[in-house]
Amino acid sequence: MGNSLDALLLKDKSTLISSNVSWKIFRINSSGEKETYLEDPELVGIRDMMLSKDNKIYFVQDALYERINDSTIIITTRPKRAMSIDSLKNINFEFELPDKKSSYSLLSVRAENPLYAGNRSQLGGQLKIVENSQKGKKQTGIDFFVSDFLENRIYDVRKDSSMYSVDIFKENLVAPPVAIKTDNQGNLYVLTSPLLNPDTTIVSQEPMILSIDSTRVATPIYSFSSENFDFSGPEYFEEGLSGRFSRLFSCSMNLFETDIDVAFFITLSHNGKLLKLEATKP
């Protein structure tokens, strides 16, 4: 997708707003006053932000590419990656993410960016990052999960001192992941994209929520009604291993839980709807 916004609520009840096409993060305080929280050319390409248990802000970013002499040759100038911002607003590199995508519909970085002007990122790229629960960390050693929509993968990330390891946790899901969350037990919940019939905009498989436990078994716990999804009008589609999907479909998901139940609040950017659903924990 083109301009993608993300919002992060901080402990002081202020909200940070980022955009993948901007290199600024904005802050809105609890009184509604707005300011530029941080500005740096390295911030361009943010897709998702989260506040960690150690009070650092983590964010994941698109890869950036450059065409060679306007040819079809494309080189990676900056990989997909995770960064962090500490309490002093220092921007720190955390870890890289794999990038094996072979075809690109590219979105240009604006010329005003002093570092990456002329570079491009993937249209429709969606990356999400969540921190594992304390129980999940003890059971598996996994500190973070990162989902990659265009790769149809979820990565697990382990941190040992200052060293990270990034491995494939789950790939070739029933449909590409658009949002992820964890519960207190360490279960990972994945919201998948709708799949479409070939050469049409008719939904052949509705989005669903999968629960993935520490043994990496994926269990569907909810399937949406296709009436929530209207794919008429201009679209960008891609053929994946599981079927045809829209690169302009995106969602955000929040999770609230009790000991036995979990509730999801899901926003659909495609039609502006806010959905709530409840399910029993697996």
Secondary structure as the mmCIF struct_conf table of DSSP 4:
data_model
#
loop_
_struct_conf.conf_type_id
_struct_conf.id
_struct_conf.beg_label_comp_id
_struct_conf.beg_label_asym_id
_struct_conf.beg_label_seq_id
_struct_conf.end_label_comp_id
_struct_conf.end_label_asym_id
_struct_conf.end_label_seq_id
BEND BEND1 ASN A 3 ASN A 3
STRN STRN1 LEU A 5 LEU A 9
TURN_TY1_P TURN_TY1_P1 LYS A 11 ASP A 12
BEND BEND2 LYS A 13 LYS A 13
STRN STRN2 THR A 15 SER A 19
TURN_TY1_P TURN_TY1_P2 ASN A 20 VAL A 21
BEND BEND3 TRP A 23 TRP A 23
STRN STRN3 LYS A 24 ILE A 28
TURN_TY1_P TURN_TY1_P3 SER A 30 SER A 31
STRN STRN4 LYS A 34 GLU A 39
HELX_RH_3T_P HELX_RH_3T_P1 PRO A 41 LEU A 43
TURN_TY1_P TURN_TY1_P4 VAL A 44 GLY A 45
STRN STRN5 ILE A 46 LEU A 51
TURN_TY1_P TURN_TY1_P5 LYS A 53 ASP A 54
BEND BEND4 ASN A 55 ASN A 55
HELX_LH_PP_P HELX_LH_PP_P1 LYS A 56 LYS A 56
STRN STRN6 ILE A 57 GLN A 61
STRN STRN7 LEU A 64 ARG A 67
BEND BEND5 ILE A 68 ILE A 68
TURN_TY1_P TURN_TY1_P6 ASN A 69 ASP A 70
BEND BEND6 SER A 71 THR A 72
STRN STRN8 ILE A 74 ARG A 78
STRN STRN9 ARG A 81 ILE A 85
TURN_TY1_P TURN_TY1_P7 SER A 87 LEU A 88
STRN STRN10 ILE A 91 GLU A 96
STRN STRN11 LEU A 106 SER A 108
HELX_LH_PP_P HELX_LH_PP_P2 VAL A 109 ARG A 110
TURN_TY1_P TURN_TY1_P8 ALA A 111 GLU A 112
TURN_TY1_P TURN_TY1_P9 PRO A 114 GLY A 118
STRN STRN12 ARG A 120 GLN A 122
TURN_TY1_P TURN_TY1_P10 LEU A 123 GLY A 124
STRN STRN13 LEU A 127 GLU A 131
HELX_LH_PP_P HELX_LH_PP_P3 ASN A 132 SER A 133
HELX_RH_AL_P HELX_RH_AL_P1 GLN A 134 THR A 140
STRN STRN14 PHE A 144 ASP A 148
TURN_TY1_P TURN_TY1_P11 PHE A 149 ASN A 152
STRN STRN15 ARG A 153 ASP A 160
TURN_TY1_P TURN_TY1_P12 SER A 161 SER A 162
STRN STRN16 MET A 163 GLU A 171
BEND BEND7 ASN A 172 ASN A 172
BEND BEND8 VAL A 174 ALA A 175
STRN STRN17 PRO A 177 THR A 182
TURN_TY1_P TURN_TY1_P13 ASN A 184 GLN A 185
BEND BEND9 GLY A 186 GLY A 186
STRN STRN18 LEU A 188 THR A 192
HELX_LH_PP_P HELX_LH_PP_P4 SER A 193 PRO A 194
STRN STRN19 LEU A 195 LEU A 196
TURN_TY1_P TURN_TY1_P14 PRO A 198 ASP A 199
BEND BEND10 THR A 200 THR A 200
STRN STRN20 VAL A 203 GLN A 205
STRN STRN21 MET A 208 ILE A 212
TURN_TY1_P TURN_TY1_P15 SER A 214 THR A 215
STRN STRN22 ALA A 218 SER A 223
HELX_RH_3T_P HELX_RH_3T_P2 SER A 226 ASN A 228
BEND BEND11 GLY A 233 PRO A 234
STRN STRN23 PHE A 237 GLU A 239
BEND BEND12 LEU A 241 SER A 242
STRN STRN24 ARG A 244 SER A 246
TURN_TY1_P TURN_TY1_P16 ARG A 247 LEU A 248
STRN STRN25 CYS A 251 GLU A 257
BEND BEND13 ASP A 259 ILE A 260
STRN STRN26 ASP A 261 LEU A 268
TURN_TY1_P TURN_TY1_P17 SER A 269 GLY A 272
STRN STRN27 LYS A 273 THR A 280
#
